[in-house]
């Protein structure tokens, strides 16, 4: 089971807005310790590295490691 709830849901929207100009798609790796993302832009100039620790969420549960892909249209 996977559940992640932020105190301020607008934070997730701000994160996606910040990376959508660099990435066409993002694959978030979820584990018991939190959510991470590491990806290069299409021209291999910029590296996006994001780490959201489980302690930063109001509710966080990840019973097994999983990857969650999101298409980011511009």
Buried (B, 14 or more C-beta within 10 A) or exposed (E): EEEBEBEEEEEEEEBEEEBBEBBEEBEBEBEEBBBBBEBEBEEEEEEBEBEBEBEBBEEBEBEEEEEEEEEBEE
